[in-house]
Amino acid sequence: MKILTFNFPALMGVNCYLVYDEETKEGVVVDAGRGFKEISAKAEESGIKINKVLLTHGHFDHVMDAGKWRAAGVKIYIHSLDLALMESGGAPDGFFGGAPRFKSCADGILADGDEINVGNVKIKVIHTPGHTPGSVCYLTDGALFSGDTLFCGSFGRVDFPGGSASEMRDSLKKLFALPDKESVAVYPGHEEQTNLGYEALHNPGNYCL
């Protein structure tokens, strides 16, 4: 498995990831805030076939390019509880000033425990509400794509519409209880990469929520 990181400073430093099986060259994109042009070009250059976009949640900075991917024939996946948020443009009740031009639809609805095959790579869906009701993380061999649930040294905001401090606390506990966490790299929705074992010991989510 190979992971390529694309960061977009102009969009609140959002991260998008291209994850692919080096043997079969099948790939998925995790989050679609920006990067359709850049990621598509990289995939074409490397012979990677992108067939899915996996969204960690429905906020506009993670779904802005979802419509572009869908128009290109790539299927969009999101948790059921964030579907309406994405369909509204990723800004509930006009929060963030509203974002209706980023509205998109989904082709697949995710639930906790679902497994997604990317060539020989298996990606497990972990429902982690708190930042939004339908936030999820994606776990694969040695990597966790944590969206806006878990960051390096911090955790996602819970004061947006649909956020919940108690759900965030429970979600972090779920992540920190994963086995072999010392060998799991965390790829968050913003900021730099970290390690799950380190965050389980030192993240303020252990005592702030």
N, C-alpha and C positions, 0 to 999 in steps of 0.2 A: 504494500500500500504506500502511496505517495500523497503528501499533502502540500499544496501550494497556497500561500497566504497572500491575499490582496487587501491592502489597507487604503482607505480613502479619507485623508485628513479633512477635506472640505465638508464631509458629511459626518461630523462629530467623531472622526477617527474610526468609523465602522470597519469591521473586518468581514471579508467574504473568503470562503475557502473552496478550492477545487481539490476534491478527494478522488483518487482513481486507483484502480487495480493495474499495477505495472504489467501484469501478464496479459490480461484481456483488453486493456486500454478502455475499459468502461469507467465512467466517472459520474460524480454528482457535484453539484454546487451547494454549499451550506450557506444560507442567507443570500439575499439578493438586493441589498441596499443600493449598490452601484456595481459597475464592473462588467456589464454585459459585453461591451465591445472588447475590453482587455482580456477577459477570461475566455471569450469565444476565440479570440485570435491565438491565445496561448494553446488552447485545446486543439485548434486546427493545425497549428505548427507542430504539435507533439503527437498528432494522430489519436487524440482522446475523443471518445464519443460520449457527450454529456446527454443523459436521458432523464435526469430528475433534478429538481431544486428542492432541497429540504430546508424549510423555514423553522427557525427556533421560536419565533413568535411573530405577531402581526403588526408591530409598530412600523411606522412609515420608513424609518431609516434602515429597516431590514427587508422591506418588500418593494421598494421603489422601482426596481428593475424586473420584478416578477412578471409583469405583463410582457416585457420584451422577450424574456425567455419562453413564455407560453406561446407567443406569436411565432417563435422559431421552432415550435414543436416539442419543447421540453415540458415535461409534466411537473406541476407545482404541488407540493405536499405541505400540509399544516395541520396542527391539532384542531380538533373540532371546536374547542372553546375559544379559539382565536380566529376562526373563519370569518365571523361577522366583522371583526376588527380589520382584517385585511380587506374585505369587500368594501368597507367604508373609506378606505384609503390610509388606514393605519393611524388615525388620529381621532379617538373617541370623543364625541360631543364637542367637536371643534378644538380639542386640546392641541397644542402646538400651532394654533391658528388654523387648523384644518388642513387636510391633504387630499381632497377628492380626486385630483388628477392621478394619484397613484393607486387607484382602485384596481384590484385584480381578482381573479377567480382561482379556485383550486381544482385539481384533477384527482387528488387523493386526500383522504382524511386520516389522520394518525391518532393512535391511542397508546397509552402506556403499555410497554412490553412488545410492541410491534417490532418486527425485524425487516430490514430492507437489504436486499442483496445488490451489491455493486461488483459485478464479476464474481471473484472468489472472496470478496470482502463482505462481512456481515456487519450491519450497523443497527444497534438497538436503540429504540426510542424510550426515553425516561421522562415521564411527565413531571415537571418541576414548576408548579404555579407559585406565584408570589410577585413577580414583576408584572405579569399578565396572567389571566386565568388559564390560558392555553400554552404557556411557555413550556418548551421541552429542551432537553439536552440529548445529544447523540453520542453513543458510546461504541467505539470499535476497538480493535486490538491496539492497546497502548495510547489511545487518544480519546479525549472527551471534548466535544464541541458544545460549549456551555451557554452560548447566546448571551443574554443579559441577566442570567441567574448568578453566575460566579465569575468574578474577575480576579486578577492578581492583587491580593491584599484587600479585596472588598467584595461587595455583592450588589445586585441590581436594586434600583430604586423601587420602593413600594408605595410611593405617594402619588403615582399616576392613577387615573381611573382604572379600576379592576385590580389594582395592586393589593397585596395583603402581607403584613409583616409576619403573621403567624404561619401563613402558607410558605413564605420564603424560608422561615426558620426550619420548617419540616422538610422542605426541599433540599436545603443545604445538608441537613442531617442525613438524608437519603444518599446524597452524593458522597459525603464523607465516610459513609459506611460501606462503600463499594470495595470489593476485594482487590488486593494487589495495587492499592492506590499510589504507592510510591513509584510505580512504574508507568503511571498514566499521566501523559502530558495534557494540559488543559489549553484549549484554543477558544478564547472568549470572543464575544461579539464586539468588544472594544478593548483597546490597550494591548499589553504584551502577553505572551504565552507564560504559563506557570505550571506548577506540578500539583496534582491532586493531594498527594501525601503531605506536601508542605502546607497547602491551604487547610487541610483537615486539622492541622496542629495550630496554625497561626492566624487563620482568617477571622476577622472581627465578627463575622456572622455567628460564631460560636457563643458570643456573649452580648451582642448588641440588640438582638431581636427578642 
